[in-house]
Amino acid sequence: AAEAQGREKLLRARLVLKEQLVPSAGEVREAFLGGILASQNPAAKNTMAAASLARANLLSSSGVAVEGALAPMVLQQAEDEEDAQAAAEAAEQAAESADYGEGGGWGECQEMCPEEEILLRQEEIGGIHPFEQDWETSGARREWCCTTFHRLAAGNAIPPPERIRPIRTLIRTTNYLLTELLSRKFLRPDGTAPPFPKAAGTWPNREGPPLMDLYNFIRDRLRGVRQEVQQQWSGRTPDNAWRPLCIDAKRAAVLVFERCARFHILADHHLCELGVRNLGPILATFDAKQNMEQCSKTIVTLNEHYEELSREGLSCAHEAEFRSYNMLIEGDTSLVLSLAAQMSERLRSTSHVRFALRVISARETGDYTGFLKLLREANFFAACLMYRSIQDVRADALRKMGLALREPSGQALALPLADLTRKLAFASDEEAAEFCTYYGLVCADGCVQLTKSRVLQQADGFLPLHRSPLIEAKIKGLPLSQIVIGPQPSFAPRRRQTSLKRVPSKPVAESTMAAAHLQPAPFSKAPSRAFGATPIFKTAAVPAPSFETPAIAAFVAAGEVAVSSSAAGPGGEAF
């Protein structure tokens, strides 16, 4: 009864607004989450004004005329956001090379590694890492040495200023690790191999080390960089003097944390085949859990810096991007909604945050079609984070297919692996067969025999996780250094062609046809949540929207629209 009432309210609201676009599943999910956020946000006081603006956005997105002063308001808001984004990016680029003066931190070490530490490490066996060795003598090469991470135990004092690097040096260290070292060829200018480092003899490619070796070294050195940034962020020196960072230094420090987070997200996907799931606990060299812990800590600290700069009246160009990454990492949906409710309206209306909310909604409601569609639309880093949930999404899809698809005789369907590969974004038919076999499904003659069981039985052990060509295609063969540092590959979601011109009134016959087109499905039977269920509305010939579709959250907050979700994908897409 509640679902039927919700459909009636949504239909009535659409007809009142003269809306001729059938609401898609993506819009319904966005409205559902937006309503929760609006109800949790204490700043959402003027609900009627917000509802009016949402009406204008909704109408303009589908080509319906917007009268009065709301139309220029909508356009001006978009232009202001683009101008603010461009200004923030320019300010960050200027901050990276600015003269910080006395506001660049209280650290005094101008080298990437203090001389005292280099001397101590040279006395230890293996103290100088192969990436820091001179190729001819195996001794320490000063310009390649970087400070190692030193854990500060409880009660230990912060190192003196001469052993701490200022913000300028920390930026130079980060850029060295993520650009020069990642792209370095370990060969002489004439192309011959030097005698050192000795470890190069075990590398598959003599030109450069495996990414796993680079990851272990860079991860440790970046932890040291982040630690020293935090020690200087508050402005308090070890002798309790006051040396605050200037605004440009804080902006540059934020860039350091953003690049560290991107590095960990990139490693999560590029090194996934070296983890426990593929090689077992003994042979595994990559710990995905520890890597994601470091990524989470980095982004949490980054969000704290965003908040502090926001209180000072400053905005960061990539804040919305990393806020969305934080939401995608978090597995607790209630916590994700709480985080989003605490954001400003400016952040919640950005494409990155709205996209993350749609991903969370698709994941929680079991809409695997919508989830995989969003995976194809996502930028590289968002797709890497989404890929961490891909096994659960695919398993749920297999279960729903087995319950929904039948032969005329009532027997389970033999589904071609090629169709399954396309639908669930596998890299190959072989990977799809491996996945199905792990869940106890029989694969033969290029098909998988689906089962009616509501619970799939997993095999013992782990299901191997493979790198996704779909995700790697998003970086278009760019070098790793450019992926982490930038400029980033363009992330341009598909936009609808909108028009704010007056639409001529339609004859009565056409209006009647439009109303008939919006006729909801019969209410005699509750809509099924199983795969392949009939969508709430008849959605034939309706284009699937991008996540740039304006939210109708204000309608939900005002109590004018009730929504319901189904297992069908965006636009009512079925298998």
Secondary structure, DSSP 8 states (H G I E B T S, - for coil): -HHHHHHHHHHHHHHHTT--S---HHHHHHHHHHHHHHHH-TT---HHHHHHHHHHHHHHHTT----TTHHHHHHHHHHHHHHHHHHHHHHHHHHHTS--GGGS-S----SSS-HHHHHHHHTSTT-S-GGGB-TTT-SB-GGG---------TT-----GGGS--HHHHHHHHHIIIIIIHH---S-TTS---S--GGGGG-SSTTS--HHHHHHHHHHHHHHHHHHHHHHHT-B-TTS-B----HHHHHHHHHHHHHHHHHHHHHHHHTGGGSHHHHHHHH----HHHHHHHHHHHHHHHHHHHHHHHHTT---TTHHHHHHHHHHH---HHHHHHHHHTS-HHHHTSHHHHHHHHHHHHHHHT-HHHHHHHHHHS-HHHHHHHGGGHHHHHHHHHHHHHHH-B-TTS-B-EEEHHHHHHHTT-SSHHHHHHHHHHTT-EEETTEEE----SS----SS-------HHHHGGGTT--HHHHHHS--------------S------HHHHHHHHHHT-B--SSS----STT---SB--TT-----TTS---HHHHHTTS------SS-GGG---
